[in-house]
């Protein structure tokens, strides 16, 4: 019986000291729910140049898988992916990004995705402005707006 109690107490201490359990009790996690929407990439600003998608094969978009800490999206032509981790309650680190490599119908679409993906890995400050989500670092700012599924379907059927 004494051995059982000792094992039980050690197991309880291990559970209580587990980082996930501790973080959930005191809520040190992110304040922004990235997974609440599928996001349209409205624009991004790199340095002094603003890139806006217009007339692409698909609406540039992304969605955050908050359980697996992964990101999936489409640049308007090619699919992309990345992993992310929360550094604090308003900063994420993007890593291991990748992109499919098919030829796009427009040169503008290829330029848009090339510039976006060249700068995608790194730390981003995440802020909310009304319904929009802003990912910002150094000289890159990505503006995301909630993607209206009707808008996405209209885009696909009009092609």
Buried (B, 14 or more C-beta within 10 A) or exposed (E): EEEEEEEEEEEEEEEEEEEEEEEEEEEEEBEBEBEEBBBBBBBBBBEEEEBEBEEBBBBBBBBBBBEEBBBBBBBBBBEBBBBBEBEEEBBBBBEEBEBEEEEBEBEBBBEBBEBBBEBBEEBBBBEEEEEBBBBBBEEBBBBBBEBEEEEBEEBEEEE
